[in-house]
């Protein structure tokens, strides 16, 4: 039974369709399938009329906040909701995931109810979420109060990249990008796991020398995340002898005009967030926590180093949403990846759906 081997929030759904949309060449029309799923799933629209909302055992003084919470959860999850919504419900068991947990937090904030991303994902039940929600008058910024345990200590600490981290970091980069990367998957099977090892081998010494990258560790010393950064105006040349060159050429195609024409010039001005990865053992909740921590740490490093700001290109919907809705990055370019034409005239990402974007962002510090 699947229930004995995977968590409840990972249970697949069965969606019955009368017909499968096809392209003129007979292949499955994936974009039509995705659009159909978005429409049926609510896609964040007001779809809570179909969900059963149970307000039992909620004090009168919290009913307003509970209505905002339950209706927001129902709206975000849409038809993927797997059970009645109550204070005993677990967001991820209802059908939530890393991405829509961030979306839920931002929608609650839009309604004047504040709760940090890490606070939200650390809650076992919606009742716990309700108890941590604050009115917009609350003095503490919940976005900055992330990654803390109940005793106030931080769950995670940052450590600047060291040679002793090499094996673990290479494993995290390889696993994250080979198995889950948003761009590389369109180049399969031409991308190999070994390509990432070779990439890290070529980058490792420059990363150590520049001393702008860091790992994230738990209080027990386990390394669970890594952020690789360079000075955008002092990046060393990296030799790539694999199909990963297509990805880096694409990113350079997007970023180079922005760096040259729209960002501060000179060394020590622009911190470039190159790659982030988390360990494969992280749950969806922990994954958001660690990424959230890394985003905060990168801003701290930029401030400490006297940089004017942070520049990054995000292809992951999760980091895109964190950057835009939580950290208020300025979008400098929103690019539809299947439009890219490589120098050899090919379109390597032509099969990517129209909604897949690469977003170049900038944030002053």
N, C-alpha and C positions, 0 to 999 in steps of 0.2 A: 504494500500500500504506500502511495506517495506520502500520506500523512505521517508515516513513521520515519521518513527519510529527509523530508524538507519542511521548512517552517510554513506555517499556515498562510503567511502573506505571499509566499512564493507559489502557491497552488495555481496551476494554469486554469484558464477559463475555456469553456466550450461555447463557441458562437455559431449558431446554425444559420446558414445563408441559403436562399433559394437557388442562387446561381453564383458562380465565381467570375468576376469580371476579367476579360481577356483583352490583350492587345491584338492588333491586326496580324501580328506574326504568330499568334497562338499562345504566347507566354502570359503568365498571370500579370494583371495590371495591379502592381503593388500600391501605386498611389491611390487608385480607386478604393482598394481594400482599406488603406489607412484612413481615407476620408470617410468611408462608411463606418469604420470603428469610432472615429472621432464624433461623428454625428450621433451614433447610437449610445456612445459613452457620456454624452453631455458636453465633453470638452471644456469643462469649467463654466458652462452656462447654468442658468437657474433650472436645475433638473431635480430639485429636492422634493417635488410633489409626489414622486414615485417611492420615495424612501419612507420608512416608518421611523418616526422620531419619538423617543420615549423620554419624557421629562420627569419621570418618577424620582422621588427622593432628592430633588434639587430645591434648596432654600429659595424663598421668594426673592431675596435680594440678588440672587444669581441667575434668575430666570432670563433676564435680558441678555446676559453674556452667554448663557447656555443656548438660547435660540440662535444667536449669531454664530456660535461654534458649530452646532449641529447642522444648521442650514448651510453653512460654508462647507463643511465636510461633505454633505450630501451633494452640493453643487459641484464641488471639485471632483469627487469620485464618480458621480453619475451612475450609470447602470452597472458599474463594476462593484457596487456595494453588495456585500455578501450576507449581511444580516442587519437586524434592527440597530439603530443608533441610540445609544444610551450612555450614561456616565461610566458604565462598566466596559464599554467597547474599547478595543485596541485599534488605533488608526490603521495599522498595517494589516491586521487581521480583517478589517473591513474592506481592504483592497488598496490601501495606500502604498506609496513607494517613496524613494528619495526625492524625486522631482516634485511630486504633487504635495509632499509635506512642506516644501519651501513655498509653493504656491498658496497653500492653505494659510501659512503664517502671514504672507504679504496681504492676502485678502482680509484677514482678521485685522491687520494693522490699518488697512484702508477704512475699516469700520470703527476705528478708535480703540481697538483692544490689542494691547501690546503683549507679546511673548517672544522670546528669542528663539531662533531656529533650533539651537541645541537644547534649549529647555523643552521645546515641543517634542522633539524626537526622543528625548530621554524619558518621556512620560509613558507609563504602562497603560493608562486608560484615559479616556476623554475627561473623566472626573479629575484626574491629575492635571490635565491641561487647563481645565476650568479654574482650578485652584491657583494656577500660576498666571492666568490672564490678568492684566492690569489695565486700568483706564488710561487714556492718552495723557492724563495729567501727571502720571507717575514719573518721578524724577530720574530714576536710573534708566539708562539706555539698555534695554534687554538684548539688543544685538551684540553689545560688547560683553555682556555677562554670559559668555559661552563656555562650554566645556568644563563646568565646575561640578564637583560632587556635593552631596548634601552638607558636608562639613566645611564647604567653601574652598577646599583645595582644588586645583585644576586636575582634570583627568589626564591631560597631555602636557608635555613639555617639548620645546624645540631645542635641537642641537645642531650646530653648524656641521656641514658635511665633512666627514673624515674618511680616511682610507679604510678604516675598519667597517664602514657601512657598505662597502662596495658590493658584496655578494647579495645582501638583502635588497639594496636599492635596485640593482640590476634585475633581480627577480620581480620586484614590484613593477618596474617600468615594463618589463617584458610581458608579465601577466596582464597588467591593465591595458596596455595598448594592443597587444596581439589578440587578446580575447574580446575586448570591449571597445576598441577605438572607433570613433565615428567616421573617420576618413579611411583608415587602412582596410576596413572590411570590404570596401569596394575594389580593392586591389588583390584580394584573395583569388587564387592560391599563390600568387607571386610573392607575397610577403611570408617570410619564415620567422619563427621565434628567434633563431640565431641572429637575425638581422639586428635585433634590439641589443643583443649582447655586443655585437660589433660596434653599434652606435655608441653604447656606453663606454666601450674601450677607447674609442676615439675622443670622447668628450671628457673622460674622467679627470685627467690631469688638469686641463683648463678649468674645470668646475672647482677643483680643490684650490687652484691658484687664485682664482677670482674671489673665493670665499663669500659668495652671495647665496649659496644654496643651503638647504637645511633638511633634516629629517624630523619627524614627529615620533615621540616615544610615549608609551604609557608610563604611569608611575612605577610599574614593575620593570621598566627598561626594555619593553618590546617595541621594536621599530614598526610603525603601522602606516607611515606616510612619508612622502618625499616631495619637495618642491625644488626644481632645478631652475636657476636664474642666472642671467648675465646682465652686464651693463650693455644696453642696446647700442651704444656708440663705441663699444670696446669688445665686441664679440670675436672670439678667435675663429679662424677658418676650421671647419670640421669636414673631413673627407668621408663621404658616404658611398659605398660600393654596392648598393642593393636598391631594390625598388622603393625603399623608403625615401630615396632621393626625390621621387615624384611628390611626396607629401611636403618635404622641406622646400622644394622649388615652388610649390603652390603657396605655401605660407610666405615665402620671400616675395612672391608676386603681389600678395595682398599688403604686406607690411612695409616693404621698401619705400614706396611713395609716401606713406604716412610718416615713417621715420624721417625722411628727408625734407618733407614740406610742412608737417603739421605738429611736430614734437620739438622740444628744446634740443639744441645741438650741444655737442661736447661731452666728454667723459663726466661721469658722476651726476648726470641729469635724469636719465630714464632707466629705471629698473625694468628689465624685460622678463616677465614670467614665461618661461619656455615650456616646461612640462610639470604636471602634477600627477601623482599616482598614490593609491592607497593599497593596503594589503588585501589579498583576496579573502582573508578570513573575516573581514569587517562585515557586519550586518548593514542593512540599508540605513538604520539609525546611526550607527557608528561611522559609516561612510560619510554622511553629511556632517557629522561632528568634526571629523578629521579634516575634511575639505574646508569647512568653516574656520577651523583653527589655523590652517595653512594660509587662507586668505588674510586673516588678521595678522599673522606673523609676517607675511610678505610686506604688508603696509608698515609694520613696525620696523622692519629692516630698512625699508626705503627711507623712513623718517630718520632713523639713526644714522644712515649713511649720507644724509644730506641730499638725497635725490629729489627732483621736482615732482616726480610721480611714477606710477606703475603703468606699463603698457603690456597688454596681453591679447592673444587671439584665442577665443574659446570656440570649440566645435561641439562640446558636450552641452546638451540642454540644461543639465543641472548647474554647471559652472556659469553658463550664460545667464540663468535666472538669478543665481546668487550675485553675480556681478552687477546686473542691471537693477534688480529690485531691492537687494540688501545693501550692497556696498556703493551703489550709485555711481558706477563707472559711466563715463560718457561714451556712447557708441560712435566710433569714427567711421566704421564701415560694416554694413550688414550684407554679406555676399552669399548668393545662392550657389552652392558648391558644384552643382551639375552643369553650370554655365562655363566652368573653367576650361580653357583651351591651353594645353601644354605647349612648350616651345617646338615640339615635333609635330604639332597640328592635331594631336589626338585629344580626346576628352576622357581622361582616366576615371572621372567620377560621374560619368553620364547616367549610370543606373541609380544614382542617389535620388531620393524623392525631392520634389520642389521645396518642401518645408525644411530640408536640412541646410543649415546656415553655418557660415563661419563669421564670427563677430569680432572685429578688432576694437578694443576698448582702451580707454585712458582714464586714469584717476589721479588727480592732484593730491599730494599728501601735505 
